[in-house]
């Protein structure tokens, strides 16, 4: 038996980046290349999420990372080499600090989720 959890996820490219010396979470709007001298380099226009909610981060021992989606509020062009990983940003079901539109981060998503679900079938 498979248990499905439905989230209101959009097909977006969500990443963790190193930008201006800090780690951020961002949504890629688009990728592009630019020729500088005789070299072609790849860049991305990204929308940067807010920093994590400090209260939740501290009280969860850094296990719960909740950020606010800011859309076009904070856009940046980054070198694709600053991308650290691909992440999922899942809508956070609670209002924190009087704000909605917040998401929690899931890192290292992959087949291990499916493997955990398959083990429940054996019981």
C-alpha positions, 0 to 999 in steps of 0.5 A: 500500500502506498501512502501519497501526500499531496502538496501544492507544488509547482514545477519549479527549479529550487536550489541552494546557493552560495551568494555574497558569502551566505547560503540562500535558497532560491527559485530559478527563473531562467538560465542563460549564457554570456560570452566573456572574452573568448569563454562562454559562462552560464548564469541564472536569474533567481528569486531569493527566499527570505533567511530562515525563521530564527525562532523555528531554526533555533528551537528545532536545533536547525532541523526545521528551516522555514523561509518566506517566498519573496517572488520578484522582491529579491532577484539576483543573477548568479553564476551556475557554479554557485549552485550547491544543491537542488532542494524542495520547498514545501508549503508550511501549513502554519502561519509564523510571525503573522505571515503566510507564503512560507515554505520549509526546506527538504534537502537530499530528496531522492529514492530513499523516500520511495524505499522507506514507503516500500518497507511499509508494504512488507508489514 
